[in-house]
C-alpha cells in the first residue's frame, strides 16, 4: 500500500492563453487534514477541479492508494470516493435536504424513488453531524452553515474517503466555524482524508498537520504546520516579505467629522453614540449579531432609525436614502461586495463612475472618453490588477473587487468612508494592500469607520475602538490600551438584548 491515499505529480492545466497549473504536485495521507493555501489566482480552484474530474490535465499523473487513475468526468471521481464541498453551496434551494443529499444517486427500486429510505438515511447522516434540522426541511430555509452541513452529508452519502473543503469558514460566525472544526475532526478520526482550502491562518493552525502552498500556478512547498512561522508562510504565498501586515500610518487626528448621538432602532440597536475625526480610523467591533452593520446602515440611509441624531461637521443631517448620504459625503462599502457593492456583469470603469455618471453627461450623451480616463486613474490609484477598465467585475479576485469598490468611493467627494468587513474572503497579500489603501485614505484626511470581526485587523489598524454587545455600545478603547482580551470582555458582556426574543447571531 502507498503511504498516500492521493498523490499528484507534475500536473499542468492550460486554458487558452493561460497556464492555470504548472507542474504542481500534492500528497495526502489517510486520515490527514492537509491545508492548501495561496493567493487568489494561485491555481487552487483549478487544482480541485482536476482532482474531481471537472478538468482534465494536459500533463501529469494522479494516484489513488498508489494506483494510477484517469478520470473522464466528475462521476468517475465520485465513484472513486472523492467529494468536494465548495465555498458557495451548490444546492437546489426549493428541494428538501434529503433530495439535495441524494441528488444524482437516488435510492431507486423497480423504477420508483424510495423516499422513506432516503429520508431515513439522510436523518442518520444529519444525526452523525449533530444537525439540528430535519431531512424534510427546505434547503433554501437553512443558514449558510447548515447548507454546508448538508453538503458534507452529501459527501458522506457517497462513501467519500477524500473530502475537499473550499473556503468553508469564509461566511461563518466564530461559533459556526467551531462547529465545522468539530465535524472535520470527527471525519478525520473516522479515517477520511481532508484537503482544507482557506485564506485564514486560524483554520490551518486549528486543524491541519501539513500545509501546501501554491503561487502563480506553481507548487512552492509543503510544510509541517508546527514548524513554519507566519512570516515564512506569508512569504511563500505572496513571493515577498510583508514586513508590516498592518501599515498603520501616524496621522495627526483632525477635527470631528461625524457624530452619532443616541441612535436607536427597535430590535436591532439602542442608544448608540460615537464620534469620528479627520484622519482617524475608528474600529467598530463586537460579536456577529451585535448590531454593527445595522447601525452604519441607519447612518447611511439603507434603513431608518427610530430615534437619534447624526451630525456631519457639526451640522445635523437628515439621511433618508443612500443617495442622500453620498450627497452629504458619507459612503458605506458593504460587506457583500458582490451583491451590494458591484454590478458583476459590468466593466470596472462603469462600476467606478456609476454613482457620479451625471458628471460626464454632455448634451444628453455620456462623455465616455472622460469617464474612462477618470475610472482608469482611480483604479490605478488603488492598484487594481486588471487588463483594462472594460474587464468585467466578475472576472476579478475578491481583493481586487474590493479595490474597485474603494475606487468607486474615491470617484465622489466623500468625508466619511465606512468599510464593513473589507478583507472578508481575500488572501493575505490583498489584505495588506487594502490596509495600505485604508492608511492612505486616513493620510488624505478621510474619517474612516472599520467594521471587522478579525481582532488582529481591528487592533492593527484602529486609532480608537468602539465595542458593541447586544445592540449597545459596551465600551471604547484607545489604541494603546486595547488588547484582544479587553475587546472580548466588552463584546461578551452579559447585558440584556435590545428586544425580547431577538436572536443575536453569536
Long-range contacts (C-beta under 8 A, 24 or more apart in sequence): 1-65, 1-66, 2-63, 2-65, 2-66, 3-29, 4-28, 4-29, 4-63, 4-66, 5-29, 5-30, 5-64, 5-65, 5-161, 5-162, 5-193, 6-51, 6-62, 6-63, 6-64, 6-82, 6-162, 6-193, 7-62, 7-63, 7-66, 8-50, 8-51, 8-60, 8-61, 8-62, 8-63, 9-60, 9-61, 9-62, 9-63, 10-59, 10-60, 10-61, 11-47, 11-50, 11-57, 11-59, 11-60, 11-62, 12-57, 12-58, 12-59, 12-60, 13-43, 13-46, 13-50, 13-55, 13-57, 13-58, 14-58, 19-217, 20-46, 20-217, 21-46, 21-47, 21-50, 21-57, 21-217, 22-217, 22-218, 23-59, 23-60, 23-218, 23-219, 24-60, 24-214, 24-217, 24-218, 24-219, 25-219, 26-212, 26-219, 26-222, 27-222, 28-162, 28-193, 28-195, 29-193, 30-161, 30-191, 30-193, 31-188, 31-189, 31-191, 31-192, 31-193, 32-188, 32-193, 32-194, 32-209, 32-210, 33-184, 33-185, 33-188, 33-194, 33-196, 33-207, 33-208, 33-209, 34-193, 34-194, 34-195, 34-196, 34-208, 34-209, 34-210, 34-211, 34-212, 35-196, 35-197, 35-198, 35-203, 35-204, 35-207, 35-208, 35-210, 35-211, 35-212, 35-225, 36-195, 36-196, 36-197, 36-211, 36-212, 36-214, 37-197, 37-198, 37-199, 37-204, 37-211, 37-212, 37-213, 37-214, 37-233, 37-237, 38-213, 38-214, 38-215, 38-220, 38-237, 38-427, 39-215, 39-237, 39-238, 39-397, 39-427, 39-428, 39-429, 39-430, 40-397, 40-398, 40-399, 40-426, 40-427, 40-430, 41-216, 41-397, 42-214, 42-215, 42-216, 42-217, 42-237, 43-214, 43-216, 43-217, 43-218, 44-166, 44-197, 44-214, 45-166, 46-217, 47-214, 48-84, 48-164, 48-166, 48-195, 48-197, 51-77, 51-82, 51-84, 51-164, 51-195, 52-77, 52-82, 52-83, 52-84, 52-164, 53-77, 53-82, 78-105, 78-158, 78-160, 81-158, 81-159, 81-160, 81-161, 81-162, 82-160, 82-161, 82-162, 82-164, 83-154, 83-155, 83-158, 83-160, 83-162, 83-163, 83-164, 84-155, 84-163, 84-164, 84-165, 84-166, 85-148, 85-151, 85-152, 85-155, 85-163, 85-164, 85-165, 85-166, 85-168, 86-151, 86-166, 87-166, 87-167, 87-168, 87-170, 87-171, 89-144, 89-147, 89-148, 89-150, 89-151, 90-151, 91-139, 91-147, 91-150, 91-151, 92-139, 93-138, 93-139, 93-140, 94-138, 94-139, 94-140, 95-138, 95-139, 96-135, 96-136, 96-137, 96-138, 96-139, 97-122, 97-126, 97-133, 97-134, 97-135, 97-136, 97-137, 97-138, 97-139, 97-142, 97-150, 97-153, 98-122, 98-135, 98-136, 99-139, 100-139, 100-150, 100-154, 101-125, 101-135, 101-150, 101-153, 101-154, 101-157, 102-154, 102-157, 103-154, 105-157, 105-158, 121-157, 122-153, 122-157, 125-153, 125-156, 125-157, 126-153, 128-153, 128-156, 129-153, 129-183, 130-179, 130-182, 130-183, 143-176, 144-171, 144-172, 144-176, 145-172, 145-173, 145-176, 145-179, 145-180, 148-172, 148-180, 149-183, 152-183, 152-187, 156-187, 160-192, 161-191, 161-192, 161-193, 162-192, 162-193, 162-194, 162-195, 163-187, 163-192, 163-193, 163-194, 163-195, 164-194, 164-195, 164-197, 165-194, 165-195, 165-196, 165-197, 166-197, 167-197, 167-198, 167-199, 167-425, 168-196, 168-198, 169-198, 169-200, 169-203, 170-198, 170-199, 170-424, 170-425, 171-425, 173-287, 173-288, 173-289, 173-505, 173-506, 174-287, 174-288, 174-453, 174-506, 175-506, 177-203, 181-206, 181-207, 199-425, 199-426, 199-427, 199-428, 201-230, 201-233, 213-237, 215-239, 234-428, 237-427, 237-428, 237-429, 238-428, 238-429, 242-428, 242-429, 242-432, 245-431, 245-432, 245-435, 245-456, 245-460, 246-435, 246-456, 246-457, 246-460, 246-461, 247-432, 247-435, 247-436, 247-439, 248-281, 248-435, 248-439, 248-460, 248-461, 249-439, 249-440, 249-442, 249-443, 251-279, 251-280, 251-442, 251-443, 251-463, 252-279, 253-277, 253-278, 253-279, 253-280, 253-463, 254-278, 254-279, 254-280, 254-445, 255-313, 256-313, 256-314, 257-312, 257-313, 257-415, 257-416, 257-447, 258-299, 258-310, 258-311, 258-312, 258-330, 258-415, 258-416, 258-447, 258-449, 259-310, 259-311, 259-312, 259-314, 260-295, 260-299, 260-308, 260-309, 260-310, 260-311, 261-308, 261-309, 261-310, 261-311, 262-307, 262-308, 262-309, 263-295, 263-298, 263-299, 263-305, 263-307, 263-308, 263-309, 263-310, 264-305, 264-306, 264-307, 264-308, 265-294, 265-298, 265-303, 265-304, 265-305, 265-306, 266-306, 266-498, 266-499, 267-498, 267-499, 267-502, 268-294, 268-295, 268-471, 268-498, 268-502, 269-294, 269-295, 269-298, 269-468, 269-471, 269-472, 269-498, 270-471, 270-472, 270-498, 271-308, 271-472, 271-473, 272-308, 272-468, 272-471, 272-472, 272-473, 273-473, 274-466, 274-473, 274-476, 276-416, 276-447, 276-448, 276-449, 277-447, 278-445, 278-446, 278-447, 279-442, 279-443, 279-445, 279-446, 279-447, 280-442, 280-447, 280-448, 280-463, 280-464, 281-438, 281-439, 281-442, 281-448, 281-450, 281-461, 281-462, 281-463, 282-447, 282-448, 282-449, 282-450, 282-462, 282-463, 282-464, 282-465, 282-466, 283-450, 283-452, 283-458, 283-461, 283-462, 283-464, 283-465, 283-466, 284-449, 284-450, 284-451, 284-465, 284-466, 284-468, 285-451, 285-452, 285-453, 285-455, 285-458, 285-465, 285-466, 285-467, 285-468, 285-487, 285-491, 286-467, 286-468, 286-469, 286-474, 286-490, 286-491, 287-453, 287-469, 287-491, 287-492, 287-504, 287-506, 288-453, 288-505, 288-506, 289-503, 289-504, 289-505, 289-506, 290-468, 290-469, 290-470, 290-471, 290-491, 290-504, 290-506, 291-468, 291-470, 291-471, 291-472, 291-498, 292-420, 292-451, 292-468, 293-335, 293-420, 293-451, 294-471, 295-468, 296-332, 296-418, 296-420, 296-449, 296-451, 297-332, 299-325, 299-330, 299-332, 299-418, 300-325, 300-330, 300-331, 300-332, 300-418, 301-325, 302-332, 312-415, 312-416, 313-415, 326-355, 326-412, 326-414, 328-415, 329-413, 329-414, 329-415, 329-416, 330-414, 330-415, 330-416, 330-418, 331-409, 331-412, 331-414, 331-416, 331-417, 331-418, 332-418, 332-420, 333-402, 333-405, 333-406, 333-409, 333-417, 333-418, 333-419, 333-420, 333-422, 334-420, 335-420, 335-421, 335-424, 335-451, 337-398, 337-401, 337-402, 337-405, 338-401, 341-401, 341-405, 341-408, 342-393, 342-401, 342-404, 342-405, 343-393, 344-392, 344-393, 344-394, 345-392, 345-393, 345-394, 346-392, 346-393, 347-389, 347-390, 347-391, 347-392, 347-393, 348-375, 348-379, 348-384, 348-386, 348-388, 348-389, 348-390, 348-391, 348-392, 348-393, 348-396, 348-404, 349-375, 349-376, 349-379, 349-389, 349-390, 350-375, 351-393, 351-404, 351-408, 352-378, 352-379, 352-389, 352-404, 352-407, 352-408, 352-411, 353-411, 354-408, 355-408, 355-411, 355-412, 356-411, 356-412, 374-411, 375-407, 375-411, 378-407, 378-410, 378-411, 379-403, 379-404, 379-407, 381-407, 381-410, 382-406, 382-407, 382-410, 382-437, 383-433, 383-437, 397-426, 397-427, 397-430, 398-424, 398-425, 398-426, 398-427, 398-430, 399-423, 399-426, 399-427, 399-429, 399-430, 399-431, 399-433, 399-434, 400-430, 402-426, 402-430, 402-434, 403-433, 403-434, 403-437, 406-434, 406-437, 414-446, 415-446, 415-447, 416-446, 416-447, 416-448, 416-449, 417-441, 417-446, 417-447, 417-448, 417-449, 418-448, 418-449, 418-451, 419-448, 419-449, 419-450, 419-451, 420-451, 421-451, 421-452, 421-453, 422-450, 422-452, 423-452, 423-454, 423-457, 431-457, 435-460, 435-461, 455-484, 455-487, 455-488, 458-482, 458-487, 459-483, 459-484, 459-487, 467-491, 469-493, 469-495, 470-495, 470-496, 470-497, 470-498, 470-504, 471-497, 471-498, 471-502, 472-498
